[in-house]
Amino acid sequence: MNHRRIQIAEALAHYAAEFFVRESNGTSLITVTRADVSPDLKNSTIYISVMPESAEQDALAFAKRNRTELKAFIHKAGIGRPPFIEVVIDYGEKNRQAVDEGLRGK
């Protein structure tokens, strides 16, 4: 990934995390784990994890429902014209946590 894509991805992750803290209803914790940006800078994917896990689908629905507001928030924060935003559950992070728990003997 080139330097510009990395900068945009990091900024998207930062502002998305700030947006979810401000806008969520507090029934679950939505954590932005990372963001990826396409080579043409027109599309992005924001990866999230949710606690408790039972609230995962509701939190994902909330995040997807509020993509327009998220994009406006990011635009106001200073990222020119933000790319299209997709939000998904970070299953890689979930798998890493499961491995960590297994290694700790839980």
C-alpha positions in Angstrom: 0.0 0.0 0.0 1.4 3.4 -0.9 1.9 6.2 1.6 -1.2 8.2 0.6 -3.5 5.1 0.9 -2.0 4.4 4.3 -2.6 8.0 5.5 -6.2 7.9 4.3 -6.8 4.5 5.8 -5.5 5.6 9.2 -7.5 8.8 9.1 -10.7 6.9 8.2 -10.1 4.5 11.1 -9.5 7.3 13.5 -12.6 9.4 12.5 -14.8 6.3 12.3 -13.9 5.4 15.8 -14.6 8.9 17.0 -18.0 8.9 15.1 -19.1 5.5 16.6 -18.2 6.7 20.2 -20.3 9.9 19.7 -23.3 8.3 17.9 -23.8 4.9 19.3 -26.3 4.4 22.0 -23.9 2.8 24.4 -25.5 -0.7 24.5 -22.4 -2.1 22.9 -18.8 -1.2 22.4 -17.9 -0.7 18.7 -14.1 -0.7 18.2 -12.6 0.2 14.8 -9.7 -2.3 14.3 -8.5 -1.0 10.9 -9.5 0.5 7.6 -8.5 -0.4 4.0 -8.6 1.8 0.9 -8.8 0.7 -2.7 -5.9 1.6 -5.0 -8.0 4.2 -6.8 -9.0 5.8 -3.4 -12.7 5.5 -4.3 -13.7 2.7 -1.9 -12.9 1.8 1.6 -13.7 -0.8 4.2 -13.8 -0.1 7.9 -13.4 -3.2 10.1 -15.0 -3.3 13.5 -15.3 -5.5 16.5 -18.2 -5.4 18.9 -18.6 -6.2 22.6 -20.6 -8.0 23.7 -20.6 -10.4 20.8 -24.4 -10.8 21.1 -24.8 -7.2 20.0 -22.7 -7.7 16.9 -25.4 -7.8 14.3 -27.3 -4.8 15.8 -24.1 -2.8 15.9 -23.2 -3.7 12.3 -26.7 -2.7 11.2 -26.3 0.6 13.0 -22.9 1.3 11.4 -24.2 0.5 7.9 -27.3 2.6 8.4 -25.2 5.6 9.4 -22.6 5.4 6.6 -23.9 8.7 5.1 -23.5 10.5 8.4 -20.1 8.9 8.9 -19.0 10.1 5.5 -20.2 13.6 6.3 -18.4 13.6 9.6 -15.2 12.4 8.0 -15.5 15.1 5.3 -16.0 17.9 8.0 -13.0 16.5 9.9 -10.7 17.3 6.9 -10.5 14.3 4.5 -11.5 16.2 1.3 -14.0 13.9 -0.4 -14.1 10.6 1.5 -14.3 7.3 -0.4 -17.4 5.1 -0.4 -17.4 3.4 3.0 -18.3 -0.3 3.7 -18.4 -1.5 7.3 -17.7 -5.1 8.1 -17.0 -7.3 11.2 -13.3 -7.9 11.6 -13.3 -11.7 11.7 -9.5 -11.7 11.6 -9.4 -9.9 14.9 -12.1 -12.4 16.3 -9.9 -15.3 15.3 -6.8 -13.7 16.9 -8.7 -13.3 20.1 -9.8 -16.9 20.1 -6.2 -18.1 19.6 -5.0 -15.8 22.4 -7.7 -17.3 24.7 -6.8 -20.8 23.7 -3.1 -20.2 24.4 -4.0 -18.8 27.9 -6.1 -22.0 28.6 -9.5 -20.4 28.9 
